[in-house]
Amino acid sequence: MILPLAVMAQAPDMTRDDVANESVTILQNDSLSLEQRRDLLRSIVNRFPDVAPGWAAYGEILHKVGESDLAMASFRKAIEIDSTLYTPWMWLGIMYKRGTPQPDYEEAKRCFRKALEHGAPEARTRNELAVTLALSDDYMGALKEWQGAVRADPEWGALYNNLIKAALALGDDQLAAQYVSGAIKAERFEENAILIFGEYLVGEDRIEEAARLYQRAMDAHPLNARLRYYYGTSLGQLGETEAAIDQLIAAKRLAARDDDAGDVPQAVDWMIFKLEFPDDEDDFQDARQLVFNQQASDRDLSKAVERVTPLIERHPEFWNGWFVRAVAHRRLNLVNEAQFDLKRVLELHPSEPNAMMELALLSRDQFEFEDAVEYAESAVKLAPRDPVFKVNSAFIMIEAERCDRAWELYRETLRLIGGENAVTEVLRDELEVRCAE
């Protein structure tokens, strides 16, 4: 239960523990917006300025709403009051690691070590420290910290991703292979550990080993769409086309029931096309590279249209071809042609978020902001965990003067990626100029 501020103001006998507990309760209350929690915590630190957990909670919510400078000042204030509190050390480490505007890896490492010294959760903190060491090109140091993290929490699948990457960065694929069993058995399984090692094996032309790896992981996790997709691609590389297509089709069926596998159907369609029509796939790749080159001239884009149109005529069900031509048409400002192609994409693949976003951008370019907003919202709904769609949609909301929604999308992006990056900083600057709160 959250105490009303008026009650708190009339309660001078509240202990430090009372204030600390109330601060944490407010911070964790998801029924309140981030801004409401920020305002409540600001009132608490103003009323009780000598309670370190209050400042730590206030700093965390400031970080979540993108007020980085104030967040760092709040964490430093918490440490000034009580340097044995691990939370502000941890958050300062995260902020120094990510960098606003530039990372400071040495300071981040110091903060994470201080957090460990004062009792921070070992697995999470060692993982953050290891990431920082890896970013500093100290892969041996990173490997040791990730080994410590996985000893503390062997069920955390993401740690095996990092262990395998570190071992491969050190040139030790035998060590990387030792972490495969733990990765597969981890209660909080993440397929990336398997995919990282599998991609390495494929790059080394050890495709049979990669296929066995994918199959081993798939046997333990039979409903994982991505594992089945990569198993199918490895069979295709081994020349087992019929078996490969069977696995790819199965992967697509599994992806339809998994919100986190939204990219798999497109990849499956593309891979099946590649297996069945390798010569046409080469033409498609050439056209695609021209279209998605941001430096492409109108001549390049027209050339891409010329190259992909015969392919579309031969394979009208291959929606990727329609999509590539649609993007070329949009960039050439051929509005009707782009709309036609995008509508065809959605007839073939109704849940394709990229097509929705292209329609949003096309509508924006024509100053049809109501349509742009509708298409952008559809894209976000189709790909709720993809920050790119949220950022693009936020820019569209700014143009459409939907400032509240633009800020909301910005904050959703921060929660997805864990903090600011170069793209969100540009978005925030635009919001502060055109949508000042």
N, C-alpha and C positions, 0 to 999 in steps of 0.2 A: 504494500500500500504506500502511495506517495503522499507525504504530508503536504497540505497546502502551504504555500510560502508565507501566507499571513500567520498561520499557526507556528511555523518555524521561527518567524520573526519575534513571536511572543514567547519563545521557549529558550531563554538565555541559559537554562540549566542543561541543555542538550550536551551530551558528552561528545568527545572526538569520534568515538566509535559510532554514535548515533548519526553524526554528520557523514562519516565515511560510508556507512551502510546505506543511507539515503541517497548519496551521490551515485553509488553503484546501481541502486534500484532504478534511479532515473535513467542512467546511461543504458541500461538493458531493457527499458520499457519500450518495446516495439509498437505499442499502441499509440505512442506519441511520435510526431514527425521529428526528424533530426533538428530542425530549427526550434521546435518546442523544447526539446531536451537541452539544446544549447542555451536557450534563454533561462531555463530553470537552473542549470548548473552555473551559469554566470551569476545568478542571484545568490546561489549558495556560497560561491567563493568570495563574493563581496560581503556577505553576512558573516562568514566564518573563514577569514583569510589565512588562518594558521593551521588548517587541516590539509595535509599533503594528499590524501586520497581524493579529496574534492578537486584539487588542482589537476591531479592525474586524470580523473574522469572528464573534467572540462577540456583538457588538452586532447583527449581521444575524440570527443564529439566535434571539437573544432577541426581536427584533422579530417574527420569524415565529411564535413561540409565544405572542405577545401580551403579553410583559413589557416594555411600552413605556418605563417610567421607567428600568429597568436598561439597556435598549438605548441610550437617549440618553446615559446616563452612560458607557457603554462607548465609544461613538463619540467623545465628548468626550475621553476618556482617550487614545484613539488619536491624536487631533489634538494633544493636549498633548505626546505623545511625538514625533510626526512630522507637522507641519502640511502637508507637501507630499503626503501620501497622499490621493488624491482620493476613495476609497471612503467613508470616514466623512463627508466633506462632502456627498457625494451622498445618503447615507441620512438624514443630519440634515435636509437639504432636503426630502426626501420626507415625513419625520415632521412637520416644521413645516407643510408644505403641507396634510397631512391633518388635523393638529390633534388633540392629546390633552390636555385636552378641547376646546380651541379652536385653530383654525389661527392661525399667525403668518406671514403672507405676506411681510412684509419680511425676516424672518429666513430664510425659505425661499429667497427670491431671492438673498440674500447667500451662502447656502451653495451654491446651484447655480453661481453665478458663481465661487466659490472652487474648486469641483470642476472647472469648465472651465479655470480658470487652471492647475490642476495636472494636466491631461491626461486628464480623464474622457472617455469616448466621446461624441463631439460630438452625434450625432443624438439619442441618448436624453436627454442632459443638457439640450440646448436644448429638446427637447420638454417636459421637466418644468418648465423655467424658463418656457416659453411658457404652459403650463397655469396656472402660478401667476400670471403677469401677467394672463391672461384672468379668473381668479378675482378679481383686483384691479380688474377693469373696464378694464384697459389693453389694449384689443384691438389697437391699432396696434403697441405693443411686442411683444405676443404674435405678431402676424402676422410681424414681422421675425425673431423667433426661430424660428418654424416654417419660414420661408423658408430660414434657415440650416440647420435640421435636414434639410430635404428636399434641399438641395445636398449634404449629407454622406451621405445615404442615400436616393436617389430611388426605391428599390424598396420602401420601407416604406409600405404603403398607408394605415396609420392616420394618417400625417402629413397626407395630403390631406383626410381627414375634418376635421381641425382647421383646416387652411388655409381650406377652404370655409366652415366655421362662422365663423371670424374675419372673412373677407371679407363675409359676409352680415351679421354683427353691425355692421360698419362701413357697411352700406348699399350695398355695391358688388357687385352681382350679376354684372357683367361680369368683374370680377377673379375671382370665384368660378368662373365658367365656364371661365376659363383653366386651372384646375387639374383639369378633368375628364379631359383626355387623359392626364395623368400618373397620375391615380388608376386609370384603366382599364388602363394599361400596366404598372403596378407589379407586380413579380414576387410580392410578398406582398400580393396584392390584398385589399381589404376593401370590401364593397359599401356600407358606411355612407356613404362619401363621395357615392356616387351617390344613395342614398336621401335624404340630407339635402338635396341640391340639388333632387332631384325633388319632395320635399315642399314646398320653398319655391316651386317653379314652380306646383304645384297650388294652393297658398295664394294665389298671385297670379292664379289662373284662367288660367294658361298651360298647359293640360292637354295640348295637342298637343305642345308643347315637351317636357313631362315624358315623354310616351309615346316620343318620339324618343330622349330621353336613356336611358330604360330599355332600349329596343331596341338602341341602340348598345353599351351595356355588356353586354347579354345576348348579343349577337353574339360578343363577345370571351370571354364566360364562360357558355357555353350550359348548363352543369350547375348554375348557381347558382339555387336554388329561390326565394330572396327577390326577386331581380331579375325573375324570370318572374312571380312573384305581383304585384309592383307594376306591371309592364307590363300584366298582365291587368286590374288595378283601373283603370288609366288608360284602357284600351279601354272598360271598362264606363262610365266617366264620360263618354266620348265617344259613348255610345249604341251601341257595337258589341258588343251583348250576346253573341251567339253566339261571336264571336272571343275575347271576354273569358273566357267560360266554358272554352273550349278551352285557353287559356293557364293559367288557374287550375287546371284538372285536371292539366295537365302539371307545374305547380309542386308540386302535392301528390305526384305520382309521384316527382319529384326529391327532395323532402323525406324520403321514406321511406328514401332511401339516404344521408342526410346527418344525422349526429347533432347537428350545430349548427343544424339547421332544424326543431327539434321544435315550434316555435310555428306553423309555416306551415300544417299541415293544419287546425288549428282556424280560422285566419284565412280559409283557402280556403272551408271549409264555410259559414262565416258570410257571406262575400262572395257566394258563389253564391246562397245563400238570399236575400240582399238584392237581387240582380239579378233573381231569378225571382219574388220575392214582396215587392215594396217596401212594400206596406201592412202586411203581417204583420211585416216587419222593424221598422217603427216601433213596433208594440206590444211587440215583443221588447226593443227598446232602452229603452222606458219601464220595463218590468219589471226589466230588468237594472240600471238606474240605482237603482231602489228597493232592490234586494237588496244591492248592493255599496256602499251608503251606510252607513258604520259607525254613523251616528246614527239609522238607520231604526228606527221604532217597530214593535211587533208589528202594529199596524194597517197600517202601510206594507207590511210583509212579507206580510201576508194579502192585501192589495190586489195585490201583485205575483203571488202564486200565482193569484189569480182572473184576472189578465190573461194570464198565460202558459199556463194550462191549456188554454183553447180552441185556442191556437196549437199546442200539443203534439198535441192531438187531430186537428188538420188536417194536421200535418206530423210524424208519429211518428218519422221517420228523422232529424229535425233534433236531434242530440244536445245542442247548445248550450241548447235550450229545457229539456230534462230537467235539465241541469246547473244552470241558474239556479233552477229550482224546487227542486232538491235543497238548494241552499245556503239558500234561504228556509225550507224545512222544517227544516233543521238549526238555524237560528237561532231558529225557533219551538219548538224542542225536540220536534218531531214525528219521533221516531227511526225508526219503521217506514217512514213515508212518504219520509224522506230516504234511507234504505237502498235502498228500491225504486227511486227515481229514479237513484241513483248506480250501482246494478247495471245499470240500463238504459243509462246512459251508456257503461259499460264493455263492454256487449254490442255497442253501435254503434261504439265507438272504444276498443279494448282498451288502447291505449298512451297514454291521456290521464292525465298525472300529476296534474292538478288534481283529478280525481275520486278518485284514490288518496289524495291528501292530505286531501280532505274526509272520506273514510271513516276515515282515521287520526284526524282531529279528532273525528269523531262517536264513535268507539270510546273515545277519551280522555275525552270528556265523560261516557261511561257507565262510566268506570273499568275498561274492558276493555283493559288496557295491553298484553297480549300481541298482541292484534289490532291495536292502535294502532301498535305497533312494526313489525309485519309490513307494514301498509299504508304507513307512513312510509318504510320501506326501499325499497318498490316505487316510491314516488314519486321518491325520490332516484335510483334506478337508471334510471328513465325520463327524468329530466332532470338528468343528472350535472353540468351546468355552470350550473345555476340556483341561486344562493345562497339564494333565498327558501325553497326546499324544504329545503335543508340546515339553515337556521336553525329553521324550524318543526319539523323532525324532531328537532333537538337539544333543543328544549323538551319534546317528547314523551318523548325518552330520559330526561330529568331526572325527569319524572313517573313513568316506568317503572323508575326506579332503575338505569338503564343508563349509569352515569356515564362509563365509559371511552369508550363510543360517542358520548356527548354531547360530550365534549372533542374527540374525533376530528372530529366534524362541525363544531364551532366552528373548528378549525384548518384544515379544508378550506375553510371559508367565507373565512377570512382570506387563504388562498392565491388563491382565486378573485377577490376584490375588491381585493387588494393591501394590506390593512391594516384597522384598526379603523374602524367608523362608529358612529352612534348606536345602531343595532339590535344590532350585535355587542357593544357595550359593555354593554347591558342583559343580553344572554345571558351574557357573561363574569361579570357581577356575580352572576347567578343560579347559575352554575356554582361560583363561589367560595364561595357560601353553602351550597349543597346538595350539591356534589360536590367538595369541597376535596381536592386531590391530596396 
